[in-house]
Amino acid sequence: MFGELVNGIEVVDSIAAVKTDKNDRPIVDERMYVKLLTKREAINLERELKGLKPKNGLFTKIADMFSSRNY
């Protein structure tokens, strides 16, 4: 499994800056929440990062019904 950070680098920096013990383990556990995107959500996010509008029209929804949710 892999991931990609597209915004919120400040959160990563704040997690990296927490105090750790001698084993480099955080003294206080930091919680992280992960959201798994559907294929359409990932495609639309990539489009938005390129400055394009997301595709959510009727034909896109019909095409998505016949394609895999996974890459």
TORFITI-211129 format. One line per 4 residues: number of its first residue (from 1); their letters; for each residue x, y, z of N, C-alpha, C. Coordinates in steps of 0.1 Angstrom, whole numbers, plus 5000, padded with zeros to 4 digits. Layout:
NUM = A = X Y Z X Y Z X Y Z ~ ...
***
This chain:
1 = MFGE = 5008 4988 5000 5000 5000 5000 5009 5012 5000 ~ 5004 5023 4994 5012 5035 4993 5002 5047 4995 ~ 5008 5058 4997 5000 5070 4999 5007 5082 4993 ~ 4999 5093 4992 5005 5105 4987 4999 5117 4995
5 = LVNG = 5007 5126 4999 5003 5138 5006 5001 5149 4996 ~ 4989 5154 4995 4986 5164 4985 4984 5178 4992 ~ 4981 5178 5004 4980 5190 5012 4981 5187 5027 ~ 4984 5197 5035 4985 5194 5049 4999 5191 5054
9 = IEVV = 5009 5195 5047 5023 5192 5051 5026 5198 5065 ~ 5019 5208 5070 5021 5213 5083 5018 5202 5094 ~ 5008 5194 5091 5005 5183 5101 5016 5173 5102 ~ 5022 5170 5090 5033 5161 5090 5045 5167 5098
13 = DSIA = 5048 5179 5095 5058 5186 5102 5056 5186 5118 ~ 5044 5188 5122 5041 5189 5136 5042 5175 5142 ~ 5039 5164 5135 5041 5151 5140 5056 5147 5141 ~ 5063 5152 5131 5078 5149 5131 5085 5157 5142
17 = AVKT = 5079 5167 5147 5085 5176 5158 5082 5171 5172 ~ 5074 5161 5174 5071 5157 5187 5083 5151 5195 ~ 5082 5152 5208 5093 5147 5216 5093 5132 5216 ~ 5105 5126 5215 5106 5112 5215 5115 5107 5226
21 = DKND = 5114 5094 5229 5123 5088 5240 5136 5083 5233 ~ 5144 5076 5241 5157 5071 5236 5156 5061 5224 ~ 5144 5055 5223 5142 5046 5211 5135 5053 5199 ~ 5135 5066 5200 5129 5074 5189 5114 5071 5188
25 = RPIV = 5108 5068 5199 5093 5066 5199 5087 5078 5205 ~ 5076 5083 5200 5069 5095 5206 5066 5092 5220 ~ 5068 5102 5229 5064 5101 5243 5049 5100 5244 ~ 5042 5108 5236 5027 5108 5235 5024 5103 5221
29 = DERM = 5016 5093 5220 5012 5088 5207 5004 5098 5199 ~ 5007 5100 5187 5000 5109 5178 4990 5101 5169 ~ 4978 5105 5169 4968 5098 5161 4968 5103 5146 ~ 4966 5094 5137 4965 5098 5123 4953 5091 5117
33 = YVKL = 4946 5098 5109 4934 5093 5102 4937 5092 5088 ~ 4933 5081 5082 4936 5079 5068 4922 5077 5061 ~ 4921 5083 5050 4908 5081 5042 4912 5075 5029 ~ 4906 5063 5026 4908 5057 5013 4898 5063 5003
37 = LTKR = 4904 5067 4992 4896 5073 4981 4891 5062 4972 ~ 4879 5065 4966 4875 5056 4955 4883 5060 4943 ~ 4882 5052 4932 4889 5055 4920 4885 5069 4914 ~ 4872 5072 4915 4867 5085 4910 4872 5096 4918
41 = EAIN = 4872 5095 4931 4877 5105 4940 4892 5108 4937 ~ 4900 5098 4935 4914 5099 4932 4916 5107 4919 ~ 4908 5103 4909 4909 5109 4895 4905 5124 4896 ~ 4894 5126 4903 4890 5140 4905 4900 5149 4913
45 = LERE = 4906 5143 4923 4916 5150 4931 4928 5153 4922 ~ 4933 5144 4914 4944 5146 4904 4940 5157 4894 ~ 4928 5157 4890 4923 5168 4880 4923 5182 4887 ~ 4919 5182 4899 4918 5195 4907 4932 5200 4909
49 = LKGL = 4942 5191 4912 4956 5196 4914 4962 5201 4901 ~ 4957 5197 4890 4961 5202 4877 4954 5214 4872 ~ 4944 5219 4881 4936 5231 4877 4924 5228 4869 ~ 4920 5215 4867 4909 5211 4859 4897 5209 4868
53 = KPKN = 4885 5209 4862 4873 5206 4870 4871 5191 4871 ~ 4865 5187 4883 4863 5173 4884 4852 5168 4875 ~ 4852 5156 4871 4842 5150 4863 4832 5142 4871 ~ 4820 5147 4872 4809 5141 4880 4796 5140 4872
57 = GLFT = 4797 5142 4859 4784 5142 4851 4778 5128 4850 ~ 4766 5128 4843 4759 5116 4841 4766 5105 4834 ~ 4773 5109 4823 4780 5099 4815 4792 5093 4823 ~ 4798 5102 4831 4809 5097 4840 4804 5087 4850
61 = KIAD = 4793 5090 4856 4787 5080 4866 4783 5067 4859 ~ 4778 5068 4847 4775 5055 4840 4787 5047 4837 ~ 4797 5054 4832 4810 5047 4829 4816 5041 4841 ~ 4815 5048 4852 4821 5043 4865 4814 5031 4870
65 = MFSS = 4801 5029 4866 4794 5017 4870 4799 5005 4864 ~ 4805 5006 4852 4810 4995 4844 4825 4993 4846 ~ 4832 5001 4854 4846 4999 4856 4849 4995 4870 ~ 4861 4990 4872 4865 4986 4886 4866 4998 4895
69 = RNY = 4863 4996 4908 4865 5007 4918 4880 5008 4921 ~ 4887 4997 4918 4901 4996 4921 4909 4999 4909 ~ 4921 5004 4911 4930 5006 4899 4935 4994 4893
***
